[in-house]
């Protein structure tokens, strides 16, 4: 078991119904849920016994979670329970950018030392940046009008650490990042997803690893006490 987090979530991907995106956790296989807009029944290719009803949620409003499976991550859509019914702490995350017409920055990746972070062209805005240890649900909205984003969470053991970067792909080399704990990957514009993790005290980095986004400043520090 990881010394930094007890991760109970599976990798769930929602397809159909106009919503796309997935939630991943290392060490788990993909479970696909086929969601149909005009039906309350959702077929699955994996071993899932229950169904879930997904509904679109208003932009920037909290995304209520319904715990219906023995796993700790839910993908896109938003279930029917109220936010107060979600165990632990809820953190809203907005994945934003200044639009495709704005030239992307190229030198604003983590760490920020010596960099003018006022020039970032995309980022991750959190409703709260410090929380208590335990179960934490990240309710994620891609606020962009036209760009796919994602949100990856990794443990930060050194605040001055340079991440392994693949210049030919313009992205962080995730294979060389042993402390990645989970992610909401490739979330379409104006779509939502949720990632639930059990985090221990420490410092974490949330970042987008779509090519070019990390160096455009799309990262933020998150603290668990």
TILO-643296 format. One record per atom (N, C-alpha, C): x, y, z. Coordinates in steps of 0.2 Angstrom, whole numbers, plus 2048, in hexadecimal, padded with zeros to 3 digits. Layout:
REM TILO-643296
+-----+-----+-----+
|  c1 |  c2 |  c3 |
+-----+-----+-----+
|   X |   Y |   Z |
...
+-----+-----+-----+
END
This chain:
REM TILO-643296
+-----+-----+-----+
|  c1 |  c2 |  c3 |
+-----+-----+-----+
| 804 | 7FA | 800 |
| 800 | 800 | 800 |
| 804 | 806 | 800 |
| 802 | 80B | 7FD |
| 806 | 811 | 7FC |
| 807 | 815 | 803 |
| 80D | 818 | 804 |
| 80E | 81B | 80A |
| 80A | 822 | 80A |
| 808 | 824 | 804 |
| 805 | 82B | 804 |
| 7FE | 82B | 803 |
| 7FB | 825 | 801 |
| 7F3 | 826 | 800 |
| 7F1 | 81F | 800 |
| 7EB | 81D | 802 |
| 7E7 | 817 | 801 |
| 7E2 | 819 | 7FB |
| 7E4 | 816 | 7F6 |
| 7E0 | 818 | 7F0 |
| 7DB | 812 | 7EE |
| 7D5 | 813 | 7EF |
| 7D0 | 80E | 7EE |
| 7CC | 80E | 7E7 |
| 7CE | 813 | 7E3 |
| 7CA | 814 | 7DD |
| 7CC | 810 | 7D7 |
| 7C7 | 80F | 7D3 |
| 7C8 | 80B | 7CD |
| 7C8 | 810 | 7C7 |
| 7CA | 80E | 7C1 |
| 7CA | 812 | 7BC |
| 7C4 | 811 | 7B8 |
| 7C0 | 816 | 7B8 |
| 7B9 | 816 | 7B5 |
| 7B9 | 81B | 7AF |
| 7B6 | 819 | 7AA |
| 7B5 | 81E | 7A4 |
| 7AE | 81E | 7A2 |
| 7AB | 824 | 7A1 |
| 7A5 | 824 | 79F |
| 7A4 | 825 | 798 |
| 7A0 | 822 | 794 |
| 7A0 | 823 | 78D |
| 798 | 823 | 78B |
| 797 | 827 | 785 |
| 790 | 828 | 783 |
| 78D | 82E | 787 |
| 787 | 830 | 785 |
| 783 | 835 | 788 |
| 786 | 83C | 787 |
| 78B | 83D | 784 |
| 78E | 843 | 783 |
| 794 | 845 | 788 |
| 795 | 841 | 78D |
| 79A | 842 | 792 |
| 7A0 | 83E | 791 |
| 7A6 | 841 | 791 |
| 7AC | 83D | 791 |
| 7B1 | 83F | 796 |
| 7B5 | 83A | 797 |
| 7BA | 83B | 79C |
| 7BB | 835 | 7A0 |
| 7C0 | 834 | 7A4 |
| 7C2 | 82E | 7A8 |
| 7C5 | 830 | 7AF |
| 7C5 | 82B | 7B3 |
| 7C8 | 82C | 7BA |
| 7CD | 826 | 7BA |
| 7D3 | 827 | 7BC |
| 7D8 | 822 | 7BC |
| 7DB | 821 | 7C3 |
| 7DD | 81B | 7C5 |
| 7E1 | 81A | 7CB |
| 7E6 | 815 | 7C9 |
| 7ED | 816 | 7CA |
| 7F2 | 811 | 7C9 |
| 7F0 | 80A | 7CB |
| 7F1 | 805 | 7C7 |
| 7F0 | 7FE | 7CA |
| 7E9 | 7FB | 7C9 |
| 7E4 | 7FF | 7C5 |
| 7DE | 7FC | 7C4 |
| 7DC | 7FC | 7BD |
| 7D8 | 7F7 | 7BB |
| 7D6 | 7F7 | 7B4 |
| 7D0 | 7FB | 7B2 |
| 7CF | 7FC | 7AC |
| 7CA | 801 | 7AA |
| 7C3 | 7FD | 7AB |
| 7BF | 801 | 7AD |
| 7B8 | 7FF | 7AD |
| 7B4 | 804 | 7A9 |
| 7B0 | 802 | 7A4 |
| 7AD | 807 | 7A0 |
| 7A5 | 807 | 7A1 |
| 7A2 | 80D | 7A2 |
| 79B | 80D | 7A3 |
| 798 | 811 | 79D |
| 793 | 80D | 79A |
| 790 | 810 | 794 |
| 78A | 814 | 796 |
| 78A | 81A | 796 |
| 784 | 81E | 799 |
| 780 | 821 | 793 |
| 779 | 81F | 793 |
| 775 | 821 | 78E |
| 770 | 827 | 791 |
| 770 | 82C | 78D |
| 76C | 832 | 78F |
| 765 | 831 | 791 |
| 762 | 82D | 78E |
| 75A | 82C | 78F |
| 759 | 826 | 793 |
| 75D | 824 | 797 |
| 75C | 81D | 79A |
| 75F | 81E | 7A1 |
| 75C | 81B | 7A6 |
| 75F | 81A | 7AD |
| 763 | 814 | 7AE |
| 764 | 810 | 7A8 |
| 768 | 80A | 7A9 |
| 76E | 80B | 7A5 |
| 774 | 809 | 7A8 |
| 77A | 80A | 7A5 |
| 77E | 803 | 7A5 |
| 780 | 801 | 79F |
| 783 | 7FA | 79E |
| 78A | 7FB | 7A0 |
| 78D | 7F6 | 7A2 |
| 794 | 7F6 | 7A4 |
| 798 | 7F0 | 7A0 |
| 79E | 7F1 | 79F |
| 7A3 | 7EC | 79C |
| 7A7 | 7E9 | 7A2 |
| 7A7 | 7EC | 7A8 |
| 7AA | 7EA | 7AE |
| 7A6 | 7E6 | 7B3 |
| 7A9 | 7E5 | 7B9 |
| 7A5 | 7E1 | 7BE |
| 7A2 | 7E6 | 7C2 |
| 79C | 7E9 | 7C0 |
| 799 | 7EE | 7C4 |
| 792 | 7EC | 7C5 |
| 78F | 7EC | 7CC |
| 789 | 7E9 | 7CD |
| 783 | 7EE | 7CD |
| 785 | 7F4 | 7CE |
| 780 | 7FA | 7CF |
| 780 | 7FE | 7C9 |
| 77B | 803 | 7C8 |
| 77B | 808 | 7C3 |
| 77B | 80F | 7C6 |
| 77D | 814 | 7C2 |
| 77D | 81A | 7C5 |
| 779 | 81F | 7C0 |
| 776 | 824 | 7C2 |
| 772 | 829 | 7BE |
| 777 | 82F | 7BD |
| 779 | 831 | 7B8 |
| 77D | 837 | 7B7 |
| 779 | 83D | 7B4 |
| 77A | 843 | 7B7 |
| 777 | 849 | 7B4 |
| 77C | 84E | 7B4 |
| 77B | 853 | 7AF |
| 77F | 858 | 7AE |
| 77E | 85D | 7B3 |
| 784 | 860 | 7B5 |
| 783 | 865 | 7BB |
| 785 | 86C | 7B9 |
| 782 | 871 | 7BC |
| 784 | 878 | 7BA |
| 78B | 87A | 7BB |
| 78E | 87E | 7B7 |
| 795 | 87F | 7B7 |
| 797 | 883 | 7BE |
| 79C | 880 | 7C1 |
| 79F | 883 | 7C7 |
| 79B | 881 | 7CD |
| 796 | 87E | 7CC |
| 792 | 87B | 7D2 |
| 795 | 875 | 7D5 |
| 795 | 874 | 7DC |
| 798 | 86E | 7DE |
| 795 | 868 | 7DB |
| 798 | 862 | 7DA |
| 796 | 85C | 7D7 |
| 794 | 857 | 7DC |
| 78E | 855 | 7DE |
| 78C | 850 | 7E3 |
| 78E | 849 | 7E1 |
| 791 | 846 | 7E6 |
| 793 | 83F | 7E4 |
| 78E | 83A | 7E8 |
| 78D | 834 | 7E4 |
| 789 | 82F | 7E7 |
| 78E | 829 | 7E7 |
| 78F | 826 | 7ED |
| 793 | 820 | 7EE |
| 78F | 81A | 7ED |
| 790 | 817 | 7E7 |
| 78C | 812 | 7E5 |
| 790 | 80B | 7E4 |
| 796 | 80C | 7E4 |
| 79B | 806 | 7E2 |
| 7A0 | 805 | 7E8 |
| 7A3 | 800 | 7E9 |
| 7A8 | 7FF | 7ED |
| 7AF | 801 | 7EB |
| 7AF | 807 | 7E8 |
| 7B5 | 80A | 7E5 |
| 7B4 | 812 | 7E7 |
| 7BA | 815 | 7E6 |
| 7BA | 81C | 7E9 |
| 7BB | 821 | 7E4 |
| 7BA | 820 | 7DD |
| 7BA | 825 | 7D8 |
| 7B4 | 824 | 7D4 |
| 7B1 | 82A | 7D2 |
| 7AB | 82A | 7CE |
| 7AD | 82E | 7C8 |
| 7AB | 82C | 7C2 |
| 7AC | 830 | 7BC |
| 7A6 | 834 | 7BA |
| 7A7 | 839 | 7B6 |
| 7A3 | 83E | 7B3 |
| 79C | 83D | 7B5 |
| 798 | 843 | 7B5 |
| 791 | 843 | 7B4 |
| 78E | 846 | 7BB |
| 78F | 843 | 7C0 |
| 78D | 846 | 7C7 |
| 787 | 842 | 7C8 |
| 787 | 83F | 7CE |
| 781 | 83B | 7D0 |
| 77C | 83F | 7D4 |
| 778 | 83B | 7D8 |
| 772 | 83F | 7DB |
| 773 | 841 | 7E2 |
| 778 | 83F | 7E6 |
| 778 | 841 | 7ED |
| 77B | 848 | 7ED |
| 779 | 84B | 7F3 |
| 77B | 852 | 7F4 |
| 783 | 852 | 7F6 |
| 786 | 858 | 7F6 |
| 78D | 858 | 7F8 |
| 78F | 856 | 7FF |
| 78A | 858 | 803 |
| 78B | 856 | 80A |
| 78B | 84E | 80B |
| 789 | 84A | 807 |
| 789 | 843 | 808 |
| 78F | 840 | 805 |
| 793 | 844 | 802 |
| 79A | 841 | 800 |
| 79E | 841 | 806 |
| 7A1 | 83B | 807 |
| 7A5 | 83B | 80D |
| 7AC | 83F | 80C |
| 7AE | 841 | 812 |
| 7B5 | 845 | 812 |
| 7B4 | 84C | 80F |
| 7B9 | 84E | 80C |
| 7BA | 855 | 80A |
| 7B9 | 856 | 802 |
| 7B5 | 85B | 800 |
| 7B4 | 85C | 7F9 |
| 7B8 | 862 | 7F7 |
| 7BB | 861 | 7F2 |
| 7BF | 867 | 7EF |
| 7BD | 867 | 7E7 |
| 7BB | 86D | 7E6 |
| 7B9 | 86F | 7DF |
| 7BF | 871 | 7DB |
| 7C0 | 86F | 7D5 |
| 7C6 | 870 | 7D1 |
| 7C3 | 873 | 7CA |
| 7C5 | 879 | 7C8 |
| 7C3 | 87B | 7C2 |
| 7CA | 87B | 7BD |
| 7C9 | 878 | 7B7 |
| 7CF | 878 | 7B2 |
| 7CD | 87D | 7AD |
| 7D1 | 882 | 7AD |
| 7D0 | 888 | 7A9 |
| 7D5 | 88A | 7A4 |
| 7D3 | 88E | 79F |
| 7D8 | 890 | 79B |
| 7D6 | 897 | 798 |
| 7DA | 89B | 794 |
| 7D8 | 8A1 | 792 |
| 7D6 | 8A1 | 78A |
| 7D5 | 89A | 788 |
| 7D2 | 899 | 781 |
| 7D8 | 898 | 77C |
| 7D6 | 895 | 777 |
| 7DA | 892 | 772 |
| 7DE | 898 | 76E |
| 7DA | 89E | 76E |
| 7DD | 8A4 | 76B |
| 7E3 | 8A7 | 76F |
| 7E4 | 8A5 | 775 |
| 7EA | 8A7 | 779 |
| 7F0 | 8A2 | 778 |
| 7F6 | 8A5 | 777 |
| 7FC | 8A1 | 776 |
| 7FE | 89E | 77D |
| 7FF | 898 | 77C |
| 801 | 894 | 782 |
| 808 | 896 | 785 |
| 809 | 897 | 78B |
| 80F | 898 | 78E |
| 813 | 891 | 78E |
| 81A | 892 | 78E |
| 81E | 88C | 78D |
| 823 | 88A | 792 |
| 823 | 88F | 797 |
| 829 | 88E | 79C |
| 826 | 88F | 7A4 |
| 820 | 88D | 7A5 |
| 81D | 88E | 7AB |
| 81B | 888 | 7AF |
| 81E | 882 | 7AE |
| 81D | 87C | 7B1 |
| 820 | 87D | 7B8 |
| 81E | 878 | 7BD |
| 820 | 878 | 7C3 |
| 828 | 876 | 7C4 |
| 82C | 879 | 7C8 |
| 82A | 87E | 7CD |
| 82A | 885 | 7CB |
| 827 | 889 | 7CF |
| 826 | 890 | 7CC |
| 82B | 895 | 7CE |
| 830 | 893 | 7D1 |
| 836 | 897 | 7D3 |
| 839 | 89A | 7CD |
| 839 | 8A1 | 7CD |
| 83C | 8A5 | 7C8 |
| 838 | 8A6 | 7C2 |
| 832 | 8A4 | 7C2 |
| 82D | 8A5 | 7BD |
| 827 | 8AA | 7BE |
| 825 | 8AD | 7B9 |
| 820 | 8B2 | 7BA |
| 819 | 8AE | 7B9 |
| 816 | 8AC | 7BE |
| 810 | 8A8 | 7BD |
| 80A | 8AC | 7BC |
| 80B | 8B2 | 7BB |
| 805 | 8B6 | 7B9 |
| 804 | 8B6 | 7B2 |
| 808 | 8B2 | 7AE |
| 808 | 8B1 | 7A7 |
| 805 | 8AB | 7A5 |
| 802 | 8A7 | 7AA |
| 7FF | 8A0 | 7A8 |
| 7F9 | 8A1 | 7A4 |
| 7F8 | 89C | 79F |
| 7F3 | 89D | 79B |
| 7ED | 898 | 79C |
| 7EF | 893 | 7A1 |
| 7EA | 88E | 7A3 |
| 7EC | 88C | 7AA |
| 7E7 | 889 | 7AE |
| 7E9 | 887 | 7B5 |
| 7E3 | 883 | 7B8 |
| 7E4 | 881 | 7BE |
| 7E0 | 87E | 7C2 |
| 7DE | 882 | 7C8 |
| 7D8 | 884 | 7C9 |
| 7D5 | 888 | 7CF |
| 7D1 | 883 | 7D4 |
| 7D4 | 883 | 7DA |
| 7D0 | 87F | 7DF |
| 7CC | 883 | 7E4 |
| 7C7 | 880 | 7E6 |
| 7C3 | 884 | 7EB |
| 7C6 | 884 | 7F2 |
| 7CB | 880 | 7F3 |
| 7CE | 880 | 7F9 |
| 7D5 | 87D | 7F8 |
| 7DB | 880 | 7FB |
| 7E1 | 87D | 7F9 |
| 7E4 | 879 | 7FF |
| 7E1 | 879 | 805 |
| 7E4 | 875 | 80A |
| 7DE | 872 | 80E |
| 7DE | 86B | 80F |
| 7D9 | 867 | 812 |
| 7DC | 863 | 817 |
| 7D8 | 860 | 81B |
| 7DA | 85B | 820 |
| 7DB | 854 | 81C |
| 7DF | 850 | 81F |
| 7E0 | 849 | 81C |
| 7DA | 845 | 81D |
| 7DA | 840 | 818 |
| 7D4 | 83C | 818 |
| 7D1 | 83B | 811 |
| 7CB | 839 | 810 |
| 7C8 | 838 | 80A |
| 7C6 | 83F | 807 |
| 7C8 | 840 | 801 |
| 7C7 | 847 | 7FD |
| 7C5 | 845 | 7F6 |
| 7BF | 849 | 7F5 |
| 7BC | 848 | 7EE |
| 7BE | 84F | 7EA |
| 7C1 | 84E | 7E5 |
| 7C2 | 853 | 7E0 |
| 7BD | 853 | 7DB |
| 7B9 | 859 | 7DB |
| 7B3 | 859 | 7D6 |
| 7B6 | 85E | 7D1 |
| 7B7 | 85B | 7CB |
| 7BB | 85F | 7C6 |
| 7B6 | 861 | 7C0 |
| 7B7 | 867 | 7BE |
| 7B4 | 86A | 7B8 |
| 7B9 | 86D | 7B3 |
| 7B8 | 86B | 7AD |
| 7BC | 86E | 7A8 |
| 7B8 | 874 | 7A5 |
| 7BB | 87A | 7A8 |
| 7B8 | 880 | 7A6 |
| 7B9 | 883 | 79F |
| 7BE | 880 | 79C |
| 7BF | 882 | 795 |
| 7BA | 882 | 790 |
| 7BA | 886 | 78B |
| 7B4 | 886 | 786 |
| 7B6 | 881 | 780 |
| 7BD | 880 | 780 |
| 7BF | 87D | 77A |
| 7C5 | 878 | 77A |
| 7C7 | 877 | 780 |
| 7CE | 873 | 781 |
| 7CD | 86D | 786 |
| 7CF | 867 | 785 |
| 7CF | 862 | 789 |
| 7D4 | 863 | 78F |
| 7D3 | 862 | 795 |
| 7D7 | 862 | 79A |
| 7D7 | 85C | 79F |
| 7DC | 85B | 7A3 |
| 7DC | 855 | 7A8 |
| 7DF | 858 | 7AE |
| 7DE | 854 | 7B4 |
| 7E1 | 855 | 7BA |
| 7E4 | 84F | 7BD |
| 7EA | 84F | 7BE |
| 7EE | 84A | 7C1 |
| 7F1 | 84C | 7C8 |
| 7F1 | 848 | 7CD |
| 7F3 | 849 | 7D4 |
| 7F9 | 845 | 7D5 |
| 7FE | 848 | 7D8 |
| 804 | 845 | 7DA |
| 807 | 848 | 7E0 |
| 80A | 843 | 7E4 |
| 80D | 846 | 7EA |
| 814 | 84A | 7E9 |
| 814 | 84F | 7EC |
| 81A | 853 | 7EC |
| 81F | 852 | 7F2 |
| 825 | 84F | 7F1 |
| 829 | 84E | 7F6 |
| 82F | 854 | 7F6 |
| 82F | 857 | 7F1 |
| 835 | 85C | 7F0 |
| 832 | 862 | 7EC |
| 831 | 868 | 7F0 |
| 82D | 86E | 7EC |
| 832 | 871 | 7E7 |
| 838 | 86F | 7E7 |
| 83C | 872 | 7E1 |
| 83E | 86D | 7DC |
| 83A | 867 | 7DC |
| 83B | 862 | 7D8 |
| 839 | 863 | 7D0 |
| 83E | 862 | 7CC |
| 83C | 862 | 7C5 |
| 839 | 85C | 7C2 |
| 833 | 85C | 7BF |
| 82F | 856 | 7BD |
| 833 | 854 | 7B7 |
| 833 | 84D | 7B6 |
| 836 | 84A | 7B0 |
| 831 | 84C | 7AA |
| 834 | 850 | 7A5 |
| 830 | 853 | 79F |
| 833 | 850 | 799 |
| 82E | 84E | 795 |
| 82F | 84C | 78E |
| 82E | 851 | 789 |
| 833 | 854 | 787 |
| 833 | 85A | 783 |
| 830 | 859 | 77C |
| 831 | 853 | 779 |
| 82E | 851 | 773 |
| 827 | 850 | 773 |
| 824 | 84F | 779 |
| 81D | 84E | 77A |
| 81A | 854 | 77D |
| 81E | 858 | 780 |
| 81C | 85E | 783 |
| 817 | 85C | 789 |
| 81A | 858 | 78D |
| 816 | 855 | 793 |
| 81A | 852 | 798 |
| 818 | 852 | 79E |
| 81C | 84E | 7A3 |
| 81C | 847 | 7A2 |
| 821 | 843 | 7A3 |
| 822 | 83C | 7A2 |
| 81F | 839 | 7A8 |
| 819 | 837 | 7A8 |
| 815 | 834 | 7AD |
| 818 | 82D | 7AF |
| 81B | 829 | 7AB |
| 81E | 823 | 7AC |
| 824 | 824 | 7B1 |
| 827 | 82A | 7B2 |
| 82C | 82B | 7B7 |
| 82A | 82F | 7BD |
| 823 | 82F | 7BE |
| 820 | 832 | 7C4 |
| 81D | 82D | 7C8 |
| 821 | 82A | 7CD |
| 81F | 825 | 7D1 |
| 819 | 827 | 7D6 |
| 819 | 82D | 7D7 |
| 814 | 830 | 7DD |
| 80D | 832 | 7DA |
| 80C | 831 | 7D4 |
| 805 | 832 | 7D1 |
| 800 | 82E | 7D4 |
| 7FB | 831 | 7D7 |
| 7F6 | 82D | 7DB |
| 7EF | 82C | 7D7 |
| 7EE | 830 | 7D2 |
| 7E7 | 830 | 7CF |
| 7E6 | 835 | 7CA |
| 7E1 | 835 | 7C6 |
| 7E0 | 83A | 7C1 |
| 7D9 | 83A | 7BE |
| 7D7 | 840 | 7BC |
| 7D1 | 841 | 7B8 |
| 7D4 | 843 | 7B1 |
| 7D3 | 83E | 7AC |
| 7D7 | 83F | 7A6 |
| 7D2 | 841 | 7A0 |
| 7D5 | 846 | 79C |
| 7D2 | 848 | 795 |
| 7CB | 849 | 796 |
| 7CA | 84F | 79A |
| 7C3 | 851 | 79B |
| 7C1 | 856 | 796 |
| 7BB | 855 | 793 |
| 7B9 | 859 | 78D |
| 7B7 | 860 | 790 |
| 7B7 | 865 | 78C |
| 7B4 | 86C | 78E |
| 7AD | 86C | 791 |
| 7AD | 86F | 797 |
| 7A6 | 870 | 79A |
| 7A3 | 869 | 79D |
| 7A8 | 864 | 79E |
| 7A6 | 85E | 7A1 |
| 7A9 | 85D | 7A8 |
| 7A6 | 859 | 7AC |
| 7A8 | 858 | 7B3 |
| 7AA | 851 | 7B5 |
| 7AE | 850 | 7BA |
| 7B0 | 849 | 7BC |
| 7B2 | 84A | 7C4 |
| 7B2 | 844 | 7C7 |
| 7B4 | 844 | 7CE |
| 7B9 | 83F | 7D0 |
| 7BE | 841 | 7D4 |
| 7C3 | 83C | 7D6 |
| 7C3 | 83C | 7DD |
| 7C3 | 836 | 7E0 |
| 7C3 | 835 | 7E8 |
| 7C9 | 832 | 7EA |
| 7CD | 835 | 7EE |
| 7D3 | 831 | 7F1 |
| 7D3 | 832 | 7F8 |
| 7D7 | 82E | 7FC |
| 7D8 | 82E | 803 |
| 7E0 | 830 | 803 |
| 7E0 | 837 | 805 |
| 7E7 | 83A | 805 |
| 7EA | 83B | 80C |
| 7F0 | 83A | 80D |
| 7F3 | 83B | 813 |
| 7F7 | 842 | 813 |
| 7F9 | 844 | 819 |
| 7FC | 84B | 81A |
| 802 | 84B | 815 |
| 802 | 851 | 812 |
| 808 | 852 | 80D |
| 806 | 857 | 808 |
| 80B | 858 | 803 |
| 80A | 85D | 7FE |
| 809 | 85A | 7F7 |
| 804 | 85C | 7F4 |
| 802 | 859 | 7ED |
| 802 | 85E | 7E8 |
| 803 | 85B | 7E2 |
| 803 | 860 | 7DC |
| 7FD | 85D | 7D7 |
| 7F9 | 862 | 7D5 |
| 7F4 | 860 | 7D0 |
| 7F6 | 863 | 7CA |
| 7F6 | 85F | 7C4 |
| 7F8 | 862 | 7BE |
| 7F5 | 85F | 7B8 |
| 7F5 | 863 | 7B2 |
| 7F2 | 860 | 7AC |
| 7F8 | 85E | 7A8 |
| 7F7 | 858 | 7A5 |
| 7FD | 856 | 7A1 |
| 7FB | 855 | 799 |
| 7F6 | 858 | 797 |
| 7F4 | 859 | 790 |
| 7FA | 85C | 78D |
| 7FD | 85A | 787 |
| 803 | 85D | 784 |
| 803 | 865 | 785 |
| 808 | 868 | 788 |
| 809 | 86F | 788 |
| 806 | 872 | 78E |
| 801 | 86F | 791 |
| 7FD | 872 | 797 |
| 801 | 873 | 79D |
| 805 | 86E | 79F |
| 809 | 86F | 7A5 |
| 80E | 875 | 7A5 |
| 811 | 876 | 79F |
| 816 | 87C | 79F |
| 812 | 882 | 79D |
| 80C | 882 | 79C |
| 808 | 888 | 79C |
| 805 | 88B | 7A3 |
| 807 | 887 | 7A8 |
| 806 | 889 | 7AF |
| 800 | 885 | 7B1 |
| 7FE | 880 | 7AE |
| 7F8 | 87C | 7B1 |
| 7F9 | 877 | 7B6 |
| 7FB | 87A | 7BC |
| 7FC | 876 | 7C2 |
| 7FB | 87A | 7C8 |
| 7FA | 876 | 7CE |
| 7F9 | 87A | 7D4 |
| 7FB | 875 | 7DA |
| 7FD | 878 | 7DF |
| 7FF | 875 | 7E5 |
| 7F9 | 874 | 7EA |
| 7F9 | 86E | 7ED |
| 7F3 | 86C | 7F1 |
| 7F6 | 869 | 7F8 |
| 7F4 | 86B | 7FD |
| 7F6 | 869 | 804 |
| 7F1 | 865 | 808 |
| 7F4 | 860 | 80B |
| 7EF | 85C | 80F |
| 7F3 | 85C | 816 |
| 7EF | 85D | 81B |
| 7F2 | 85E | 822 |
| 7EF | 858 | 827 |
+-----+-----+-----+
END
